[in-house]
Amino acid sequence: MTFQAWLQQAIARLAESDSPRRDAEILLGHVTGRARTWILAFGETTLSADEAARLEALLVRRQRGEPIAHLVGQREFWSLPLFVSPATLIPRPDTECLVEQALARLPTAPCRILDLGTGTGAIALALASERPDCDVTAVDVMPDAVALALRNAEHLGIANVTISQSDWFSALAGQRFATIVSNPPYIDAADPHLAEGDVRFEPLTALVAGDQGLADLAHIIREGRQYLQPGGWMLLEHGWTQGEAVRALFREAGYLDVATCRDYGDNERLTLGRLPDHGECWLMNLFTAVLYLHIATVAVSVGLFVLRYWWMYHQSPLLNQRWVRIAPHCSDTLLFLSGAGLMAITHYLPFTEDGAWLTEKLFGVIIYIALGFIALGRRRPRSQQSRFIAFLLALVVLFIIIQLAITRIPILG
């Protein structure tokens, strides 16, 4: 049988594959040792009996759904030929988006990079090949995966990568990295896609995670803070429907500049966040302190307001006490100043991307200050009811603007 005849037969038998011609050409090239261009140019070359037998065995396995990468033992990733095995995930093209985004955020100076759950070593080796000045650490909990990643590093001659066994961060105590990347398990155990396609032949331990697929992502985001340098980035691949949930995990853990990037199919594929640097940490601590002060002054101001009207209703002699006349003014002034302080901090603290919703923040500050003057001003006589309404409106505006800064919901066009 000639090369061309075998290709036609194989394409017909692989009709249920997403890419029957490509699959057939890869198998033929693997068995014969010929490049695709050679096969197309010399299609009348005759297969040997041994080649025909080997091709038939591989074709049957492919018809059963076994991945091409497992049949030929290799998969290219980031233009790097990688050995693969059933012990690890097969590198996907969309994961190259993770490499692109990580490279764009690495410091120009030499730094340390961590790849969690490295599998074949695809992400770590791609980063190490692009940044030979950086020290890349790659870990995996499975011994077979560690052995495969070491084999790939040796085969490619990439020396600036250290590969070892670790259950996420368990063997990394005391170490810090400029960037942490990972393509962890993120599929829910009940997902029907686990019974379809290539994933049927890949290890469930590298695919499935608890809590609707978010357990490992949440663990890495939460624990990763102590392994990132101040200002360092974390980039995580996830399922195309998990973007919103992963962004929430990043924000709850205190990361800044949280964003989700799309893959080559325009699906939400990876989310990233940055650990605050030293200056931002100080600002965040200041925000927390001022926020607690503001909450306390809210309680005191409202309490004093209720008490004053209660005593007025009962004509209590306490109304003549000096502290009763002074305390509300002090509390209201502190309330206003702490509220203005919160707005100033949220303007400079990057809850959102640079410049995002700046108009809304400034607009909220102006409204809050105006309402504060109405509530606290003494130059013009106003009823207590008017002052109290202005006071409540100021708190509502403050709450809306803080929520706006945190959740990035635009109000103005």
Secondary structure as GFF3:
##gff-version 3
##sequence-region A 1 413
A	DSSP	alpha_helix	3	13	.	.	.	ID=ss1
A	DSSP	alpha_helix	20	32	.	.	.	ID=ss2
A	DSSP	alpha_helix	36	41	.	.	.	ID=ss3
A	DSSP	alpha_helix	49	63	.	.	.	ID=ss4
A	DSSP	alpha_helix	68	72	.	.	.	ID=ss5
A	DSSP	beta_strand	74	77	.	.	.	ID=ss6
A	DSSP	beta_strand	80	83	.	.	.	ID=ss7
A	DSSP	three_ten_helix	93	95	.	.	.	ID=ss8
A	DSSP	alpha_helix	96	105	.	.	.	ID=ss9
A	DSSP	beta_strand	112	116	.	.	.	ID=ss10
A	DSSP	alpha_helix	122	130	.	.	.	ID=ss11
A	DSSP	beta_strand	135	140	.	.	.	ID=ss12
A	DSSP	alpha_helix	143	156	.	.	.	ID=ss13
A	DSSP	beta_strand	161	165	.	.	.	ID=ss14
A	DSSP	beta_strand	177	182	.	.	.	ID=ss15
A	DSSP	three_ten_helix	192	195	.	.	.	ID=ss16
A	DSSP	three_ten_helix	197	201	.	.	.	ID=ss17
A	DSSP	three_ten_helix	204	206	.	.	.	ID=ss18
A	DSSP	alpha_helix	210	213	.	.	.	ID=ss19
A	DSSP	alpha_helix	215	223	.	.	.	ID=ss20
A	DSSP	three_ten_helix	224	227	.	.	.	ID=ss21
A	DSSP	beta_strand	228	237	.	.	.	ID=ss22
A	DSSP	alpha_helix	243	252	.	.	.	ID=ss23
A	DSSP	beta_strand	256	262	.	.	.	ID=ss24
A	DSSP	beta_strand	268	274	.	.	.	ID=ss25
A	DSSP	alpha_helix	278	313	.	.	.	ID=ss26
A	DSSP	three_ten_helix	317	320	.	.	.	ID=ss27
A	DSSP	alpha_helix	322	348	.	.	.	ID=ss28
A	DSSP	alpha_helix	358	376	.	.	.	ID=ss29
A	DSSP	alpha_helix	384	407	.	.	.	ID=ss30
###
